[in-house]
Amino acid sequence: MIKITGIKTYPVRVENGNQLVVKVETSENGLYGWGCSGLSGRELAVIGAVKHYENFLVGKNVMQIEALWQEMYRSQYFEGGRVLTAAISAIDIALYDIKGKILNVPVYELLGGKQRDRVECFASLKFESKEELITKAHTLKKEGFNCIRLYEASEGPEPYVARKSMANLTEWLPVLRKEMGNEMTIGMDYHSRLTVPEVVSFINRMPSGTLDFLEEPIRDENPQVYQELRKMVDVPFALGEEFASKWQFWPYLKDSISQYARVDVCNVGGLTEAKKVAAIAEANYIDLMPHNPLGPVCTAATIHLLVASPNVAFMEEINTPVEWCGTNSKTWYPVQPELQGNYYNTPTAPGLGVEFNEQLALEHSFEIKEVPHLFKKDGSFTNW
């Protein structure tokens, strides 16, 4: 029996963002697995949870992934929550990496086997002006992307004014649709910054068909409110990147509140939980459109999930010809999936197919990074 002998955590700054990479070590010499947490900006909290789990995981059989998931989830009275499931996600992904290496197969073979030869991506497009939006969209179209997801830059010191944003976008987006044509899938991520009446007003001000999906227009804590909003607008929703379990996904999928499942394998509970979310989505005719804003470990795990899932739309990609976040740095990840135009080929290497520069991580001290704390004109805070 191959046992877990230790779990190491590496919180690192990769270009302009932080990542928490986790290494699960085993009793087999040279055998280990990589995972990562998706709870960006709260890496130290996840490290604490990982240490709690390491306390009882050492000595356990690495092959019993589902049993270990259940033990981690149910090993405290206050089960669940984003911090705990982010820690579970990282460990779970690393265990799949290990098991794939032991069996000498790619991780997707552990999830049911290959269903597709490649995974197509949508390109994130960050913009501040109409001209930047149109120019970047044309660049992506020429590079072969047939789906773009838009989001506004929000790092400045000025207050966030939703009505000003809406006024601009309801003028710019119809122009973008005309420029891109009807074959391009266009989505808009509002990052939970609107109210219910603002969402309705925003959609009603544009010609029908301008947007193919709207991502996170309001916060997701109350599915009943989202269900009422669903009745008031005719644009599909893309929700779920913050969900930390199949139970959080359940009301949004069973009642068709969301038309795309934005599952994040590094937040939801790893591949073990993501596969179950995919099945619930399939039962409700909903395609996966995974959240993938981190580094190559998250990218690789997501690719394996999608290769083995029947209900797939697109995977998020943030390193494109118009935006490079540096999360795929070869210095930090010497072995990683390689983007081919707008898609990733199905992997063939055992495990995840990723390697992390552990020595480099040991040479760097961790720096806490806060995302912008957005505020309104009256000084009150709003969602980033």
TORKOL-4160 file (C-alpha; in steps of 0.2 Angstrom, whole numbers, padded with zeros to 4 digits, m for minus):
384
<pt num="1" X="0000" Y="0000" Z="0000"/>
<pt num="2" X="0006" Y="0017" Z="m0005"/>
<pt num="3" X="0003" Y="0030" Z="0009"/>
<pt num="4" X="0003" Y="0048" Z="0011"/>
<pt num="5" X="0018" Y="0054" Z="0020"/>
<pt num="6" X="0016" Y="0073" Z="0020"/>
<pt num="7" X="0007" Y="0088" Z="0012"/>
<pt num="8" X="0017" Y="0104" Z="0008"/>
<pt num="9" X="0009" Y="0121" Z="0004"/>
<pt num="10" X="0017" Y="0134" Z="m0007"/>
<pt num="11" X="0009" Y="0151" Z="m0008"/>
<pt num="12" X="0018" Y="0160" Z="m0022"/>
<pt num="13" X="0016" Y="0176" Z="m0032"/>
<pt num="14" X="0016" Y="0172" Z="m0050"/>
<pt num="15" X="0017" Y="0188" Z="m0060"/>
<pt num="16" X="0002" Y="0199" Z="m0054"/>
<pt num="17" X="m0007" Y="0186" Z="m0044"/>
<pt num="18" X="m0005" Y="0174" Z="m0030"/>
<pt num="19" X="m0007" Y="0155" Z="m0031"/>
<pt num="20" X="m0008" Y="0142" Z="m0018"/>
<pt num="21" X="0000" Y="0126" Z="m0024"/>
<pt num="22" X="m0001" Y="0110" Z="m0014"/>
<pt num="23" X="0011" Y="0094" Z="m0015"/>
<pt num="24" X="0005" Y="0078" Z="m0008"/>
<pt num="25" X="0020" Y="0066" Z="m0004"/>
<pt num="26" X="0020" Y="0047" Z="m0003"/>
<pt num="27" X="0029" Y="0033" Z="0004"/>
<pt num="28" X="0034" Y="0028" Z="m0014"/>
<pt num="29" X="0051" Y="0036" Z="m0018"/>
<pt num="30" X="0049" Y="0050" Z="m0031"/>
<pt num="31" X="0030" Y="0048" Z="m0031"/>
<pt num="32" X="0020" Y="0064" Z="m0027"/>
<pt num="33" X="0005" Y="0074" Z="m0034"/>
<pt num="34" X="0002" Y="0093" Z="m0037"/>
<pt num="35" X="m0015" Y="0102" Z="m0033"/>
<pt num="36" X="m0020" Y="0120" Z="m0030"/>
<pt num="37" X="m0033" Y="0130" Z="m0021"/>
<pt num="38" X="m0045" Y="0142" Z="m0029"/>
<pt num="39" X="m0048" Y="0153" Z="m0015"/>
<pt num="40" X="m0038" Y="0168" Z="m0022"/>
<pt num="41" X="m0033" Y="0181" Z="m0009"/>
<pt num="42" X="m0035" Y="0170" Z="0006"/>
<pt num="43" X="m0021" Y="0158" Z="0004"/>
<pt num="44" X="m0016" Y="0158" Z="0022"/>
<pt num="45" X="m0033" Y="0153" Z="0028"/>
<pt num="46" X="m0032" Y="0138" Z="0016"/>
<pt num="47" X="m0015" Y="0133" Z="0022"/>
<pt num="48" X="m0022" Y="0132" Z="0040"/>
<pt num="49" X="m0035" Y="0120" Z="0034"/>
<pt num="50" X="m0023" Y="0109" Z="0024"/>
<pt num="51" X="m0012" Y="0107" Z="0040"/>
<pt num="52" X="m0028" Y="0101" Z="0049"/>
<pt num="53" X="m0031" Y="0088" Z="0036"/>
<pt num="54" X="m0013" Y="0083" Z="0035"/>
<pt num="55" X="m0014" Y="0079" Z="0053"/>
<pt num="56" X="m0025" Y="0063" Z="0050"/>
<pt num="57" X="m0021" Y="0060" Z="0031"/>
<pt num="58" X="m0003" Y="0055" Z="0034"/>
<pt num="59" X="m0002" Y="0036" Z="0033"/>
<pt num="60" X="m0018" Y="0034" Z="0023"/>
<pt num="61" X="m0019" Y="0025" Z="0007"/>
<pt num="62" X="m0017" Y="0037" Z="m0008"/>
<pt num="63" X="m0029" Y="0026" Z="m0019"/>
<pt num="64" X="m0044" Y="0029" Z="m0009"/>
<pt num="65" X="m0048" Y="0046" Z="m0016"/>
<pt num="66" X="m0067" Y="0046" Z="m0013"/>
<pt num="67" X="m0065" Y="0039" Z="0005"/>
<pt num="68" X="m0052" Y="0052" Z="0009"/>
<pt num="69" X="m0064" Y="0066" Z="0002"/>
<pt num="70" X="m0078" Y="0060" Z="0013"/>
<pt num="71" X="m0067" Y="0060" Z="0028"/>
<pt num="72" X="m0060" Y="0077" Z="0025"/>
<pt num="73" X="m0078" Y="0084" Z="0022"/>
<pt num="74" X="m0086" Y="0076" Z="0037"/>
<pt num="75" X="m0071" Y="0076" Z="0049"/>
<pt num="76" X="m0077" Y="0092" Z="0058"/>
<pt num="77" X="m0094" Y="0097" Z="0065"/>
<pt num="78" X="m0094" Y="0113" Z="0054"/>
<pt num="79" X="m0092" Y="0104" Z="0037"/>
<pt num="80" X="m0090" Y="0113" Z="0021"/>
<pt num="81" X="m0087" Y="0131" Z="0017"/>
<pt num="82" X="m0076" Y="0139" Z="0004"/>
<pt num="83" X="m0060" Y="0138" Z="0015"/>
<pt num="84" X="m0062" Y="0120" Z="0019"/>
<pt num="85" X="m0067" Y="0114" Z="0001"/>
<pt num="86" X="m0053" Y="0124" Z="m0006"/>
<pt num="87" X="m0041" Y="0114" Z="0004"/>
<pt num="88" X="m0050" Y="0098" Z="0000"/>
<pt num="89" X="m0049" Y="0103" Z="m0019"/>
<pt num="90" X="m0030" Y="0105" Z="m0018"/>
<pt num="91" X="m0028" Y="0088" Z="m0009"/>
<pt num="92" X="m0040" Y="0079" Z="m0020"/>
<pt num="93" X="m0032" Y="0085" Z="m0037"/>
<pt num="94" X="m0015" Y="0080" Z="m0030"/>
<pt num="95" X="m0022" Y="0063" Z="m0026"/>
<pt num="96" X="m0028" Y="0061" Z="m0044"/>
<pt num="97" X="m0011" Y="0066" Z="m0050"/>
<pt num="98" X="m0003" Y="0052" Z="m0040"/>
<pt num="99" X="m0016" Y="0039" Z="m0044"/>
<pt num="100" X="m0014" Y="0043" Z="m0063"/>
<pt num="101" X="0005" Y="0041" Z="m0061"/>
<pt num="102" X="0003" Y="0024" Z="m0052"/>
<pt num="103" X="m0008" Y="0017" Z="m0065"/>
<pt num="104" X="0002" Y="0026" Z="m0079"/>
<pt num="105" X="m0013" Y="0034" Z="m0087"/>
<pt num="106" X="m0019" Y="0052" Z="m0089"/>
<pt num="107" X="m0031" Y="0058" Z="m0075"/>
<pt num="108" X="m0046" Y="0058" Z="m0087"/>
<pt num="109" X="m0045" Y="0039" Z="m0088"/>
<pt num="110" X="m0050" Y="0039" Z="m0070"/>
<pt num="111" X="m0065" Y="0049" Z="m0073"/>
<pt num="112" X="m0073" Y="0038" Z="m0086"/>
<pt num="113" X="m0061" Y="0040" Z="m0101"/>
<pt num="114" X="m0059" Y="0052" Z="m0116"/>
<pt num="115" X="m0074" Y="0059" Z="m0124"/>
<pt num="116" X="m0065" Y="0073" Z="m0135"/>
<pt num="117" X="m0049" Y="0076" Z="m0143"/>
<pt num="118" X="m0047" Y="0094" Z="m0138"/>
<pt num="119" X="m0055" Y="0107" Z="m0126"/>
<pt num="120" X="m0060" Y="0123" Z="m0133"/>
<pt num="121" X="m0058" Y="0139" Z="m0123"/>
<pt num="122" X="m0066" Y="0156" Z="m0122"/>
<pt num="123" X="m0055" Y="0171" Z="m0121"/>
<pt num="124" X="m0056" Y="0183" Z="m0107"/>
<pt num="125" X="m0056" Y="0201" Z="m0113"/>
<pt num="126" X="m0052" Y="0215" Z="m0101"/>
<pt num="127" X="m0056" Y="0233" Z="m0107"/>
<pt num="128" X="m0058" Y="0251" Z="m0102"/>
<pt num="129" X="m0064" Y="0259" Z="m0117"/>
<pt num="130" X="m0075" Y="0256" Z="m0133"/>
<pt num="131" X="m0059" Y="0256" Z="m0144"/>
<pt num="132" X="m0050" Y="0244" Z="m0133"/>
<pt num="133" X="m0065" Y="0232" Z="m0133"/>
<pt num="134" X="m0067" Y="0232" Z="m0152"/>
<pt num="135" X="m0048" Y="0231" Z="m0156"/>
<pt num="136" X="m0045" Y="0216" Z="m0144"/>
<pt num="137" X="m0061" Y="0207" Z="m0150"/>
<pt num="138" X="m0055" Y="0208" Z="m0168"/>
<pt num="139" X="m0038" Y="0202" Z="m0163"/>
<pt num="140" X="m0045" Y="0187" Z="m0154"/>
<pt num="141" X="m0057" Y="0183" Z="m0169"/>
<pt num="142" X="m0042" Y="0183" Z="m0181"/>
<pt num="143" X="m0033" Y="0171" Z="m0169"/>
<pt num="144" X="m0047" Y="0158" Z="m0170"/>
<pt num="145" X="m0057" Y="0162" Z="m0154"/>
<pt num="146" X="m0076" Y="0159" Z="m0157"/>
<pt num="147" X="m0081" Y="0164" Z="m0139"/>
<pt num="148" X="m0076" Y="0179" Z="m0129"/>
<pt num="149" X="m0080" Y="0184" Z="m0111"/>
<pt num="150" X="m0079" Y="0202" Z="m0107"/>
<pt num="151" X="m0076" Y="0211" Z="m0091"/>
<pt num="152" X="m0072" Y="0229" Z="m0086"/>
<pt num="153" X="m0056" Y="0234" Z="m0078"/>
<pt num="154" X="m0059" Y="0239" Z="m0060"/>
<pt num="155" X="m0042" Y="0242" Z="m0052"/>
<pt num="156" X="m0042" Y="0261" Z="m0052"/>
<pt num="157" X="m0044" Y="0273" Z="m0037"/>
<pt num="158" X="m0061" Y="0280" Z="m0043"/>
<pt num="159" X="m0078" Y="0275" Z="m0036"/>
<pt num="160" X="m0088" Y="0262" Z="m0046"/>
<pt num="161" X="m0104" Y="0269" Z="m0053"/>
<pt num="162" X="m0115" Y="0255" Z="m0060"/>
<pt num="163" X="m0126" Y="0266" Z="m0070"/>
<pt num="164" X="m0111" Y="0274" Z="m0079"/>
<pt num="165" X="m0105" Y="0257" Z="m0083"/>
<pt num="166" X="m0122" Y="0251" Z="m0089"/>
<pt num="167" X="m0124" Y="0267" Z="m0100"/>
<pt num="168" X="m0107" Y="0264" Z="m0109"/>
<pt num="169" X="m0110" Y="0245" Z="m0111"/>
<pt num="170" X="m0127" Y="0247" Z="m0118"/>
<pt num="171" X="m0120" Y="0258" Z="m0132"/>
<pt num="172" X="m0104" Y="0248" Z="m0135"/>
<pt num="173" X="m0110" Y="0230" Z="m0135"/>
<pt num="174" X="m0122" Y="0231" Z="m0149"/>
<pt num="175" X="m0108" Y="0239" Z="m0159"/>
<pt num="176" X="m0097" Y="0224" Z="m0154"/>
<pt num="177" X="m0110" Y="0212" Z="m0159"/>
<pt num="178" X="m0111" Y="0220" Z="m0177"/>
<pt num="179" X="m0092" Y="0220" Z="m0178"/>
<pt num="180" X="m0091" Y="0201" Z="m0173"/>
<pt num="181" X="m0106" Y="0194" Z="m0182"/>
<pt num="182" X="m0118" Y="0181" Z="m0176"/>
<pt num="183" X="m0105" Y="0166" Z="m0176"/>
<pt num="184" X="m0096" Y="0174" Z="m0161"/>
<pt num="185" X="m0102" Y="0169" Z="m0144"/>
<pt num="186" X="m0101" Y="0184" Z="m0133"/>
<pt num="187" X="m0103" Y="0185" Z="m0114"/>
<pt num="188" X="m0102" Y="0198" Z="m0101"/>
<pt num="189" X="m0095" Y="0196" Z="m0083"/>
<pt num="190" X="m0103" Y="0209" Z="m0071"/>
<pt num="191" X="m0094" Y="0202" Z="m0056"/>
<pt num="192" X="m0109" Y="0203" Z="m0045"/>
<pt num="193" X="m0109" Y="0222" Z="m0046"/>
<pt num="194" X="m0127" Y="0225" Z="m0051"/>
<pt num="195" X="m0144" Y="0225" Z="m0042"/>
<pt num="196" X="m0159" Y="0216" Z="m0048"/>
<pt num="197" X="m0167" Y="0231" Z="m0056"/>
<pt num="198" X="m0151" Y="0236" Z="m0064"/>
<pt num="199" X="m0148" Y="0219" Z="m0072"/>
<pt num="200" X="m0166" Y="0220" Z="m0080"/>
<pt num="201" X="m0163" Y="0238" Z="m0086"/>
<pt num="202" X="m0146" Y="0233" Z="m0093"/>
<pt num="203" X="m0152" Y="0219" Z="m0103"/>
<pt num="204" X="m0168" Y="0228" Z="m0109"/>
<pt num="205" X="m0158" Y="0243" Z="m0116"/>
<pt num="206" X="m0149" Y="0232" Z="m0129"/>
<pt num="207" X="m0156" Y="0223" Z="m0144"/>
<pt num="208" X="m0161" Y="0205" Z="m0141"/>
<pt num="209" X="m0146" Y="0193" Z="m0146"/>
<pt num="210" X="m0133" Y="0206" Z="m0141"/>
<pt num="211" X="m0126" Y="0194" Z="m0127"/>
<pt num="212" X="m0126" Y="0175" Z="m0127"/>
<pt num="213" X="m0123" Y="0174" Z="m0109"/>
<pt num="214" X="m0122" Y="0185" Z="m0093"/>
<pt num="215" X="m0110" Y="0180" Z="m0080"/>
<pt num="216" X="m0113" Y="0184" Z="m0061"/>
<pt num="217" X="m0124" Y="0199" Z="m0063"/>
<pt num="218" X="m0129" Y="0199" Z="m0044"/>
<pt num="219" X="m0122" Y="0189" Z="m0029"/>
<pt num="220" X="m0127" Y="0171" Z="m0028"/>
<pt num="221" X="m0131" Y="0168" Z="m0009"/>
<pt num="222" X="m0150" Y="0168" Z="m0012"/>
<pt num="223" X="m0156" Y="0157" Z="m0026"/>
<pt num="224" X="m0174" Y="0162" Z="m0025"/>
<pt num="225" X="m0169" Y="0180" Z="m0030"/>
<pt num="226" X="m0159" Y="0173" Z="m0045"/>
<pt num="227" X="m0174" Y="0163" Z="m0049"/>
<pt num="228" X="m0185" Y="0178" Z="m0050"/>
<pt num="229" X="m0172" Y="0187" Z="m0060"/>
<pt num="230" X="m0171" Y="0173" Z="m0072"/>
<pt num="231" X="m0190" Y="0176" Z="m0076"/>
<pt num="232" X="m0186" Y="0195" Z="m0080"/>
<pt num="233" X="m0172" Y="0193" Z="m0093"/>
<pt num="234" X="m0170" Y="0183" Z="m0109"/>
<pt num="235" X="m0151" Y="0181" Z="m0108"/>
<pt num="236" X="m0143" Y="0164" Z="m0102"/>
<pt num="237" X="m0134" Y="0165" Z="m0085"/>
<pt num="238" X="m0117" Y="0158" Z="m0082"/>
<pt num="239" X="m0115" Y="0155" Z="m0063"/>
<pt num="240" X="m0106" Y="0144" Z="m0050"/>
<pt num="241" X="m0087" Y="0149" Z="m0050"/>
<pt num="242" X="m0089" Y="0153" Z="m0031"/>
<pt num="243" X="m0099" Y="0138" Z="m0027"/>
<pt num="244" X="m0090" Y="0126" Z="m0014"/>
<pt num="245" X="m0101" Y="0110" Z="m0016"/>
<pt num="246" X="m0113" Y="0101" Z="m0027"/>
<pt num="247" X="m0126" Y="0106" Z="m0014"/>
<pt num="248" X="m0123" Y="0125" Z="m0018"/>
<pt num="249" X="m0125" Y="0121" Z="m0037"/>
<pt num="250" X="m0141" Y="0110" Z="m0034"/>
<pt num="251" X="m0154" Y="0124" Z="m0034"/>
<pt num="252" X="m0146" Y="0133" Z="m0048"/>
<pt num="253" X="m0145" Y="0117" Z="m0059"/>
<pt num="254" X="m0161" Y="0108" Z="m0054"/>
<pt num="255" X="m0172" Y="0124" Z="m0057"/>
<pt num="256" X="m0163" Y="0129" Z="m0073"/>
<pt num="257" X="m0158" Y="0146" Z="m0065"/>
<pt num="258" X="m0141" Y="0145" Z="m0073"/>
<pt num="259" X="m0139" Y="0139" Z="m0091"/>
<pt num="260" X="m0120" Y="0137" Z="m0089"/>
<pt num="261" X="m0111" Y="0129" Z="m0074"/>
<pt num="262" X="m0095" Y="0139" Z="m0070"/>
<pt num="263" X="m0088" Y="0125" Z="m0059"/>
<pt num="264" X="m0071" Y="0128" Z="m0052"/>
<pt num="265" X="m0062" Y="0112" Z="m0048"/>
<pt num="266" X="m0050" Y="0121" Z="m0036"/>
<pt num="267" X="m0065" Y="0128" Z="m0026"/>
<pt num="268" X="m0079" Y="0115" Z="m0027"/>
<pt num="269" X="m0070" Y="0101" Z="m0019"/>
<pt num="270" X="m0058" Y="0095" Z="m0033"/>
<pt num="271" X="m0061" Y="0083" Z="m0047"/>
<pt num="272" X="m0071" Y="0071" Z="m0035"/>
<pt num="273" X="m0085" Y="0084" Z="m0032"/>
<pt num="274" X="m0083" Y="0093" Z="m0050"/>
<pt num="275" X="m0088" Y="0076" Z="m0058"/>
<pt num="276" X="m0104" Y="0075" Z="m0048"/>
<pt num="277" X="m0108" Y="0093" Z="m0052"/>
<pt num="278" X="m0105" Y="0089" Z="m0071"/>
<pt num="279" X="m0118" Y="0074" Z="m0069"/>
<pt num="280" X="m0131" Y="0085" Z="m0061"/>
<pt num="281" X="m0129" Y="0098" Z="m0074"/>
<pt num="282" X="m0130" Y="0085" Z="m0088"/>
<pt num="283" X="m0146" Y="0079" Z="m0080"/>
<pt num="284" X="m0153" Y="0096" Z="m0082"/>
<pt num="285" X="m0146" Y="0099" Z="m0100"/>
<pt num="286" X="m0134" Y="0112" Z="m0094"/>
<pt num="287" X="m0116" Y="0113" Z="m0101"/>
<pt num="288" X="m0100" Y="0116" Z="m0091"/>
<pt num="289" X="m0091" Y="0132" Z="m0093"/>
<pt num="290" X="m0077" Y="0130" Z="m0080"/>
<pt num="291" X="m0069" Y="0145" Z="m0070"/>
<pt num="292" X="m0050" Y="0144" Z="m0074"/>
<pt num="293" X="m0041" Y="0160" Z="m0068"/>
<pt num="294" X="m0026" Y="0152" Z="m0059"/>
<pt num="295" X="m0011" Y="0142" Z="m0065"/>
<pt num="296" X="m0007" Y="0127" Z="m0075"/>
<pt num="297" X="m0012" Y="0115" Z="m0061"/>
<pt num="298" X="m0030" Y="0122" Z="m0062"/>
<pt num="299" X="m0030" Y="0122" Z="m0081"/>
<pt num="300" X="m0024" Y="0104" Z="m0082"/>
<pt num="301" X="m0036" Y="0097" Z="m0069"/>
<pt num="302" X="m0050" Y="0106" Z="m0078"/>
<pt num="303" X="m0045" Y="0099" Z="m0095"/>
<pt num="304" X="m0046" Y="0082" Z="m0088"/>
<pt num="305" X="m0063" Y="0085" Z="m0081"/>
<pt num="306" X="m0069" Y="0091" Z="m0098"/>
<pt num="307" X="m0061" Y="0078" Z="m0108"/>
<pt num="308" X="m0071" Y="0065" Z="m0098"/>
<pt num="309" X="m0088" Y="0075" Z="m0098"/>
<pt num="310" X="m0101" Y="0075" Z="m0111"/>
<pt num="311" X="m0109" Y="0092" Z="m0107"/>
<pt num="312" X="m0095" Y="0105" Z="m0112"/>
<pt num="313" X="m0096" Y="0122" Z="m0119"/>
<pt num="314" X="m0080" Y="0131" Z="m0116"/>
<pt num="315" X="m0066" Y="0133" Z="m0103"/>
<pt num="316" X="m0060" Y="0149" Z="m0097"/>
<pt num="317" X="m0043" Y="0155" Z="m0103"/>
<pt num="318" X="m0035" Y="0171" Z="m0097"/>
<pt num="319" X="m0018" Y="0170" Z="m0106"/>
<pt num="320" X="m0022" Y="0175" Z="m0124"/>
<pt num="321" X="m0015" Y="0186" Z="m0138"/>
<pt num="322" X="m0024" Y="0201" Z="m0129"/>
<pt num="323" X="m0021" Y="0197" Z="m0111"/>
<pt num="324" X="m0007" Y="0189" Z="m0102"/>
<pt num="325" X="m0009" Y="0187" Z="m0084"/>
<pt num="326" X="0007" Y="0176" Z="m0082"/>
<pt num="327" X="m0001" Y="0162" Z="m0073"/>
<pt num="328" X="0006" Y="0150" Z="m0085"/>
<pt num="329" X="0024" Y="0155" Z="m0082"/>
<pt num="330" X="0037" Y="0142" Z="m0088"/>
<pt num="331" X="0048" Y="0148" Z="m0074"/>
<pt num="332" X="0036" Y="0142" Z="m0061"/>
<pt num="333" X="0028" Y="0128" Z="m0071"/>
<pt num="334" X="0042" Y="0120" Z="m0083"/>
<pt num="335" X="0029" Y="0106" Z="m0088"/>
<pt num="336" X="0011" Y="0112" Z="m0092"/>
<pt num="337" X="m0003" Y="0111" Z="m0105"/>
<pt num="338" X="0001" Y="0121" Z="m0120"/>
<pt num="339" X="m0013" Y="0132" Z="m0128"/>
<pt num="340" X="m0015" Y="0129" Z="m0147"/>
<pt num="341" X="m0024" Y="0144" Z="m0154"/>
<pt num="342" X="m0041" Y="0143" Z="m0145"/>
<pt num="343" X="m0040" Y="0125" Z="m0138"/>
<pt num="344" X="m0030" Y="0113" Z="m0128"/>
<pt num="345" X="m0026" Y="0095" Z="m0135"/>
<pt num="346" X="m0031" Y="0080" Z="m0124"/>
<pt num="347" X="m0016" Y="0076" Z="m0113"/>
<pt num="348" X="m0007" Y="0060" Z="m0115"/>
<pt num="349" X="0005" Y="0060" Z="m0100"/>
<pt num="350" X="0001" Y="0050" Z="m0084"/>
<pt num="351" X="m0007" Y="0060" Z="m0070"/>
<pt num="352" X="m0011" Y="0079" Z="m0073"/>
<pt num="353" X="0004" Y="0082" Z="m0084"/>
<pt num="354" X="0011" Y="0097" Z="m0074"/>
<pt num="355" X="0027" Y="0100" Z="m0064"/>
<pt num="356" X="0029" Y="0115" Z="m0052"/>
<pt num="357" X="0046" Y="0123" Z="m0048"/>
<pt num="358" X="0047" Y="0118" Z="m0030"/>
<pt num="359" X="0065" Y="0125" Z="m0027"/>
<pt num="360" X="0060" Y="0142" Z="m0034"/>
<pt num="361" X="0045" Y="0143" Z="m0022"/>
<pt num="362" X="0057" Y="0139" Z="m0007"/>
<pt num="363" X="0067" Y="0154" Z="m0013"/>
<pt num="364" X="0053" Y="0167" Z="m0012"/>
<pt num="365" X="0044" Y="0174" Z="0003"/>
<pt num="366" X="0025" Y="0175" Z="0002"/>
<pt num="367" X="0017" Y="0192" Z="m0001"/>
<pt num="368" X="m0002" Y="0195" Z="0004"/>
<pt num="369" X="m0011" Y="0203" Z="m0011"/>
<pt num="370" X="m0028" Y="0211" Z="m0009"/>
<pt num="371" X="m0040" Y="0213" Z="m0023"/>
<pt num="372" X="m0047" Y="0231" Z="m0026"/>
<pt num="373" X="m0060" Y="0235" Z="m0013"/>
<pt num="374" X="m0073" Y="0244" Z="m0024"/>
<pt num="375" X="m0083" Y="0258" Z="m0017"/>
<pt num="376" X="m0097" Y="0269" Z="m0023"/>
<pt num="377" X="m0098" Y="0287" Z="m0024"/>
<pt num="378" X="m0106" Y="0289" Z="m0007"/>
<pt num="379" X="m0091" Y="0279" Z="0001"/>
<pt num="380" X="m0100" Y="0263" Z="0004"/>
<pt num="381" X="m0092" Y="0247" Z="m0002"/>
<pt num="382" X="m0098" Y="0236" Z="m0016"/>
<pt num="383" X="m0093" Y="0219" Z="m0024"/>
<pt num="384" X="m0076" Y="0217" Z="m0033"/>
